[in-house]
Amino acid sequence: MSYQIFIIDYYEKELFKTGVNAYVKNISKNHTTNFIWLEAPFLKITKILSRQGGVDIFVPFDIISKKESQELEIEAINSIVKYIDETYKNKIIIFHFNWLHHSIIASSLCQKIPCVTLLTCHYIYFRDLITENYREFHKINQFLLQNRKIPFLFKNIIAKEFLLYQKFDHIITVTDDAQNVLHQLFEIPQGKITTIPNGIDLQEINTTQTKRQLRRKHHFSEDEKIILFAGRITQMKGVVELIQAFEKLSLKDDTQKYRLVICGKGDYDWVYKKIHCYSQITLTGNLSKEQLYEFYALADVGVIPSYAEQCSYTAIEMMASWLPVVVTDVGGLNELIDSENGLKTHIEFTLKKIQFNTDDLAEKIHQSLTNPQLAKKRAEKAFQKVLSELTAEKMAEQTLQVYEKLLKQPEDTLIIDQTELVSVVIPCYNAEKYIERCLLSVLNQSYQNFDILLIDDASEDKTLKIISKFNDNRLKIFRNATNKGIVYALNKDISEAKGNYIARLDSDDLMQPNRIAQQISFLRENPEYVMVGSSHILIDEQENILQYIAYPETNEVKTIIFAPFY
């Protein structure tokens, strides 16, 4: 089956200098790929340039449903859809995303063009709470560690992420750790997740100069032991703990010259306040890939002291450069590094704070520096792991298999007998903002044997004009000449209902795709019940989650359900 891939990412002046950019570059090397570049340096809403192996579509801004730029964003989406529709007729389109917040683009494209949406999950966002709100992080992390399902109300903590993941047809995670998080915390079915580790092009790491030559080139002493950090300079990256461990190491062993080299961009004013031995610590700023590979080659040990990591490109590059590594035992680092190919220090997420043993980190660094033969053996095994498991070719091959699987994979729906009619009753008044999405959510149900009884209670806006555009004989529209209120509207709808079941929906609500199927399935399996409800999610106009609201478990249920009818 013929298909076209469109990868969506941010444009960088120096392309592929970030981890996600490196991923995009390596994915696109091995098969024909088109790109949609956001925040590109062009004035035109969409600029399209052909190249060998595909096209580049440039958009000069991000598309995240901002109110002040909504019209421009819609224009950009429509322009992209028009180009694809005219250029790739009769081809399956796969949109491959790399940022969770671009689910808004995925939703918009799916409404306008037949397509499949795929997300590569490079980062687990709830772990930002480690530094932003540790108490909330600890609550969620305990459910994860204990392999327990997160209670409904606790989902408010991770509300921003929860629905966004549902917008994609399939998700690639770069670690088993991430797959477990998505399945357990975010309730993504295992069948919708594939783990593919990151991979690098080993031919790019081709530094030919010796360690001595490189140290002379970059003005480092030959007799220093160089400890290297590469990454963003933030609290999450464990930079403070690394500085503390380095200073302890320097005090512990004054027979050796040590130097800590920190490569990357970040808050230098913040990090300078944490340093005491300024003469032994070098901050390089942001380096190009070529420069960074030279620093890997001139260093004696690489350290990744992060609070959280996925399949770290920095770790893989250090391993590919035969640089001995010391890492924290978190997330994806645990999957890259074992006792045979590196050293690990433990982080404990206790009830009140992170326990980071900087003495142990200093000791692990010292072990690597003072036993070079053993460190070399570990580095060799680390390189072999990259060679066998973490190459760009292997990553691209596995990603291609996911693309092909998505073309064959049936839609993930709850399959039940659909012989019984369901009448969906929708009262509405002045609902022009929401009614189109409301009706689409019903029409997109996995259970398709329904009719929609919509009563327009004398709306004064464009509600009637919008609903009249729907060409579906299951939609029956009734209109009151004067506004009579919701009680009259609901009773009118029910009197017209012919279904075995009645499903109520307000005009500013959305149905989840399996709502009708799941509720009918429950009622069939539990004939002693005559009514079924659910908890619900409060969203804003852009479908951002505001709150998870649990269904009451008392006699309030009867009042809530029946009050509007009387």
N, C-alpha and C positions, 0 to 999 in steps of 0.2 A: 504494500500500500504506500503510495507516494505522500510524503509529508515535508513540511518546512519547519525548521526550528528558529524561534526568535528568543534570544537571551536578553533580559532586561537588567541593566546595571547603571551605575553612575559613571559619567565620563570623567576621566582624569587626564590632566595635561600630560603627565608622565604616565602613560597607560600601564596598568598592571603592577603598580607599586604597592598596593594593599593586598591583604590576604584574599579578599573576595575577588579583586581584580586578577590576582594570580590564578585563582580557580577558574575564572571565566576564560582566561587566556589558554590554559591547559586543556579545558573542555573543547574549545573551538579549534584546536590544532588538528584534530583527527577526523573531522567530518564537516560538511558544508553547514555553515551557521550564519544567521542574520543577527544583527544587534539593534536594540533600541537603547540609545544612550541618553540618560537624563542629565539635566544641568550642563548641557553642552554649550560651547561658546559661539552660538549662532543667534541671530535676532529673529529669524523666521520661526513660526510656530512648530513646523516640522520640516527639517531639511533631509532629503533622501539622496544618498550617494551610493552608487554601485561600485563594487570592487570584485576582485577575483574570489570566488567562493561564497558570494552573498551580497547583502546590502547593509548599509548602516543608516539607521533613522535617528536623527538628532533632535532632541527636544530641549529647549533652553531653560526649562524649569523642572522641578520635581512634580509628580502627580500624586498628591496626598489629600485631595478634597478640601483644600483651604477655601473658606468662603470668599476671600478677597480675590482669588484667582480661579474660581470655579468655572467661569465661562471659557477662559483660556484653556483650562484642563480638558473640558468637554470638547473644545475645538481640536485639541491635539489628539485625543482618543478617536474622534470621528475621522480625522485625517489619516491616522494609522490604519483604521479599519477600512477606509475607502481604498487606500493603496493596496492592502493585502487582498481585499475582495476582488479588485480588478486584475491583480498580478498573478495570484495563485488560486485561480478557480479550480474546483474539483480536487484540491489538495487539503490534507488534514494539517491544521496549524497547531503547533505545540508552543506555548509561551512558557519559558523557563525563567522563573524569578529567583532572586537572591536575597531579598529583603522582605521580612514579614509584613511591614507596613504597606507594601505595594499590593496587598490583597485588594485594595480599592481599585487598582488597575485591572486585576484579574477579574473582579466582579463586573466591571464596566465592559471589558472585552467579551466576556461570556454572554452578556445580554445582547451584544450586537453582531457576533460572528460565531459560527460553530468552531469550537476549539477545545483543547485540553490544556489545563494549567498545572504547572509543576513548580514546587518551591524547593530549593536547597536550603536547609536550615543550618547556617554557619554558627549560630549563637543561640544560647538559651537565655532569653531576656529576663526571666524571673530572677535569675542569679544576680542581676544588678542590685537587687534588694540587699545583698550582702553589705554593700557600702551605703545604700540609700535608706534602708529600714531593716536593720538586722533582725529585729524581733519578728517581723512578718516573714522574712526569709526562713527563719528557724522553724516557724509553724509549718510552712509548706514543705520544707526539707525533711521534717520528721515523717510526714506521710510517705514521702518518697523512699526514705531509708527503711521504713517498716513495711513497705510494699502494700500500703493501704490506700483505698480509694479516697480521694479528697471530698469531704462533705460539701453539699451544694453551697452553703453560705460562705465557706472559705474561698470559693471561686472568685469572690469579689476582689481578693488580693491579686489574682492574676487575670482579672477581667479583660484587660486590654489585649492580652494574647489569645484568650480562649476561643473567641469566635473567629479571629483572623485565620487561624489554622484551618478552620472548616471551609474556607473559601477556595482551597486548592484541591484539585483532583488527586494529586499524589505528592508525597514529600520525600525528598532525599535527605537523610541525616548523614553527617560525616563521622559519627561515632555511634557505638552501641549505647553509650550513656545517653545520648540525645534521643535515640529511638525509645529507650525506656521512659524518659521524661515525657515525651509526646504521647505515648500510649497510656501511661499511668495517670499523669496529671491532667493532660488535655484530651484524653479519651479518644485519641485517633486510632482507628482499627489497625492492627498489625499489617493487614493486607494493603493498607494505603501508605506504608512506610518502607523504604529500602535504605539500608546503610551502605554507603560507598565512601571509604576514606579518601582524603585529599591525596593528590599525587603531584610530583614535580618532574620537570624535564632535567634529567641529570646532565645533559649536554651543556646546559647553561652554567653549571658549576665547573668551570674549566680554568681555574686560576693556575697559571703555570709558574709563577714566582715562588721561591722558597719562603719559609717563615722568616728567615733572617732578612731577605730582600724586602719583604712586605713591612717588617718592623722599621727598617731604615726609611722606606718610602713614606710611612705614616708617623715617623718620628717617635717611635717607642723604643725603649732600651731592650737590648737582647737578653739581659739577665733578669728581667722582670717576669713574674708569673702573672699572666693576664687573664682576668675573669671577665667574661663578656655577657652583657644583657642586651637584647634587641627587642624592641617593642614600644608600645605607647607608654608614656611615663604617667601612670595613674596608680591610685591606691589598689585597684583590683589586680594590677599586675605584680603586686608584692614588692615594689621598688624600695619602700621604706625598710621592710624586713631584710632585703638583700643588702642594703647599706649597713644596717645594724650587724648582720652576720659578717660582712666584710671587715668592719672595724674590729669586731671581736677576733677574727682570724689574724688581723695585723698585730693586735696586742698579744695574742697567744704565741705567735711564732715570729720573733723579731730577727731571726737569722736569714730570712728570705725577703726579697722585695716583692710586694704584691701591688697590682694595679687593677682597679675596677673600671671597666669601660662600659658606659651606658649609651647605647645607640637608639635614637628614636625621638619623636617629638612629644611635647606635653608641657606641663606647668613647671618651668624651670625655677621660678621663684619659690614654689612650694618645695621642690626637691632640694634646693640649696639650703633651706632651713633645717633639713634633716642630716646634713653632712657635717662632720667634725674634722676629718682628715682630708682637707681639700686637695693637698698636693698628690694624693694617691688615687684620686677619682677623676676620670675624664668623661665629660659629656660631649658627644660629637654632634648632636642634632640629628636631623633626618638624613639618611644616606640613600644613595641609589642602590639598586640590586647589585650592580657590579662592585661597588665599594663595600657593601655588606658582605659579599662572598669573600672579599679579601680580608675583612676583619675576622670572619670565621676561621680563615686559614692561618692568621697570625696569633690567634688566641690559644690559651691552654685548656680552658674549660668554659662551657656555655651553661648559663643558669636561667631557668624559667621558674620563678617563684610565685606563679599566679594563684589567686584564690579560686579561679574557674577558668577552664580552657576547653575547647573542643579539639579538633584535629589540627593542632598548631602548625602552621607553615614554618614558623621559626624553628620549632623542634625538628621538623623533617629536614629543613635546610642544614641545621647543625649536624644532624645524623649523617646526611649525605656528604658533608664536608669532613667527615672523620673527626669531628670535634667531640670529646667526651662531654656528657651532659649530666647536670643535676637538676631535678625537677620536683615540684610538689606532687603529691599523690591524689590529684583531683581529676574528675571527668575524663576527657580524652587523653590527657597525659598518662593516665594509668594504662591506657590501651596501647600507647606508643612505646612506653618505657617499662621494662621489667628488670629483675635483678641481674640479668645476663648482659643487658646492653646499656645500662646507665645506673645512676643512683637516685634514690627518691627520699624526700623528707616529708613527714606527716603533718597535715593540717587537721585540727579538730574543730568542728563547728559546735561549740557548747551552747548551753541555754542562753548565756548572756553575751558571749563574745567569741571571736575566733581565737583559738590557741595555736599560735605559730611559734614553733621551737627554733629560734634563731641560732641557739647553740648547736643544735643538730645540723642545721643548714651549713653553718660554718665548718663543722666537722666533716660533712660530706664533701664540701669543696676542698678541704684540706686533704682528705683521703685521695681524691682524684689527682691533686697536684703532687703529692708526695710518693705516689706509687704509679709512675708513668707507664710501666709495662702492663699492669692490670688495666689501667685506664685505656690504653691502646687496644687491648683485647675487647673491652666493652664497646669501644668506638667502632671496631671492625664489625662486630655483631649488629650494631645499630645500622651501619651502612648496608649490611646484607638484608636487613629488614626492609629498608627503603627500596633496595634493588628488587626484592621479591614481591613486595606488597604495596608500595607507595609511589609508583611511577605515574606520570601523566598519561601514558598509553593505557595502563590498566584502568585508571579512573575513567578515561574517555570511553573505553570499551564497555565498562559496566554501566555507564550513563546511557550509552546508545541502546543497551539491552532494556533499560527502563523505558526509553522512548518507544521502542517497539512493543514492549509489554502493554503500555498505555493504549496503544492503538487496538489491541486485541481484547483488553480487559473489559468485561461487562460492568455497567454502572453499579456501584455499591448501594443496592436498595434492599429493603425488607420485602421479600416476596411472599404474598399471601393471596388467598382467593379473593377476587374482586367482583363477585356476583351481586353483592348487596349495595344498593344506592345509598350514598351519604349526601344529605342536604346541608350545604354550608350557608349559614345565615349571616349577613353582613349589613347592619344598619349604618348609614353614613350621613353626615351633615357637614358641609364645607370642608371636604377632605382632599382638596386638590393636591396638597403636598405629599400625601401618603398613599392614596387609593391605587395608583398604578402598581407600586411595589407590592401592596397588599394582595391585589388580584393575581399578580405574577407568582407570588409565593404559593397561592392555591393551585394555579394551573400547573405548577411545576412539582406537584405532589407525586410521590411514587405510586400512591393509590389513585387511580384515574377515574373510577366509577363514581362521579359526584355531579351534582348540579349546584350552582351558586345562586342564592336568592338575595339580591341586593336591593334594599329599599333606600332610595334617596329622599331624605326628609326635608324637601324644599330647599336644597342648597342654593346659596346665592353666589358661589364662585364657579370655577370651571369643572367641578366634580362630574357633572352629567356629560359634559363634552369629552372628558377623558375616558370615562367608562364606556361611552358609546363607540369608541374606536376599537374595542375588543371584539374580534370576529370569532366568537366561540358560542355554539348553540347551547352550551351548558349554562351560560350566564343569562339569568332572567332578571330584568331590571323593573322595579316598581317605583313609582314616584308619587309622593304626597304633594298636593297643591299648596298646602300650608304646613308649617313645621308643627308636628304633633308630639315630638319627644321620643326618647329611646324606648320607653315601655311600649308605646303603641307600635313603633317600628318593629321591635322584636316579636311581639305577638302577631303582627301582620305576616312577618316572614314565616313564623312557625305554622300559621294557618295554611300557608301555601306549600309547605314542605311535603314531599312525597317519599322521602328517603326512609330507609330502615333506621338510620342514625341521623342525628342532628349535630353539626359541629358549629359552635358559635365563634365568631371572629369580629373584632372591632376594626374599623376602617384604617386605624393607625397601627395595626398589628401585622406581624409577619408570621407565617407558619414555617417551621422547620420542614425540610423535604419529606421526612418520614412520619410527620405528626399523625395524620389520619391512619396510616397503616399500623403504627404502633398502638394507637388507642383502640382501634377495632380489634386488633390481635388480642389485647388484654381483655376486652369485654367478651370476646368469644371464649377465651380460656377460663374466664371467671364469671359464669352466668348469674351468680348471686349478686353481682354489681349491675346497676343500671346507669351509672354515671362515672366518668373518668376525667380527671384534670391533671394539671402538672404545675411544677414551679415555672417561673418565667424569668426572662432576661430583659432588663430595661435598657433601651438604646436611645441614642440621639438621632438627629436627622441624617447624619453621615454613617449611621450604624455602628458608632463607637459604643462600647459597653459602658454603662453608667453604674449598674448594680445588678446583682443576682438576688432575686426575691423568692424565698422558699414558700411552697404551698402550705397553708395552715393545716395542722393535724388535729383540730378540735371541731366543735360544732359550728365554728365560724364558717366552715365550708358551705353549709346549707344556706346561710344568710348571703354569702358572697355570690353563690351561683343563682339563687332564685330571686333575690331582691329586685333586679332590673325588670322582671316580668310582671310585677304587681304594683 
